[in-house]
Amino acid sequence: MEYNLDNIDDLIARVLAEEASETEKLALQSWINQSGENKTYFESSKEIFLQIDSLKTLHRVDTVKAWDKLNARIESEKEAKVVPLFSRGFLRVAASVVLLASLAVLTVFVLRNNGEEPVMMASTTTSVKQQLPDGSAVVLNKNSELSYQLNKFGTREVKLKGEAYFDVVHNEKEPFIISIGSIVIKDVGTSFNVKAIEGTDTIEVYVESGEVQFYYRNNENSGLKLVKGEKAIYKRSRGEFIKLLPDVNENIASYKSRIFRFKGARLKDVVEQINSVYGSDIQLSNEAIGKCRLSVYFDQEDLEVIISVIAETLDLQVERSGNSVLLKGEPCTDQ
């Protein structure tokens, strides 16, 4: 059978899931050997598959109360409350589906080989990471776009729509510039997050390390200079730059790291952030429990672990219906 991109994904999925016949394995190897492009495609598919498989690994959460309860239940029931989300049979199907979805998530194309037209990157339903020509790294949050002129990237200027985290390679002679209409964020070499959602009134910049300038194009004195730990917004309606104190529970750029730190945060806000990053559908049975306060730290945890820890910590019940999760319980007394 001749394989092409119309049916190769299913073959790759079967081979990676160890469910392919010897004939299919040979057919895939033959296809891979046909070109460097095929080999690259296979390696990308394999990386995505391994990321799915890694979801079966459970990590430790820094929430003593919740884990004490979970461990006690494990000992008494002789099995973990949190079960793996994926079986091997499911992985075979998921690898193919996620592969197609992931390829649709990140679009990188050059309209002309001479580089006169822009290189475009766009994310859809999940965040994606890409390296730029100068070695700088960018993580696009979902539903975001980034573009730059390939033949002019010596100027290190990109245009952003949506939200992105930048880790910029240091270059004193050639600052890195992010353009959002008439607003500019200029950086020499640092890490920072920019949020510029179309249709909203603000452009937001948060500096994780180093220093950036945030100003009107052609007028560097019009805006603000931001250093590590500082945040500022530009209000489009008022034409004003405003420096703000970051909220301890805001978890800026958690879409990049999947690290969450909550300190006395309302359950409603916790759930909203988790849903946004994981694409999950966690709901609350009533507004009252949404006011419950939660202090917890999650570091790249599996979604099932997060749900279990929240439920155990706040003494909530978990009901599942399809892909939706409903948290139920009584109002907290220390809201």
Secondary structure, DSSP 4 states (H G I P E B T S, - for coil): ----TTTHHHHHHHHHTT---HHHHHHHHHHHHT-HHHHHHHHHHHHHHHHHHGGG-----S-HHHHHHHHHHHHHHTS-SS--S--HHHHHHHHHHHHHHHHHH-EEEESSTTS-SEEEEE--SS-EEEE-TTS-EEEEPTT-EEEEEGGGGGG-EEEEEEEEEEEPPP-SSS-EEEEETTEEEEESS-EEEEEE-TTSSEEEEEEEESEEEEEETTEEEEEEEEETT-EEEEETTTTEEEEEPPPTT--TTHHHH-EEEEEEEEHHHHHHHHHHHH--EEEES-TTGGG-EEEEEEES--HHHHHHHHHHHHT-EEEEETTEEEEE-PPPTT-
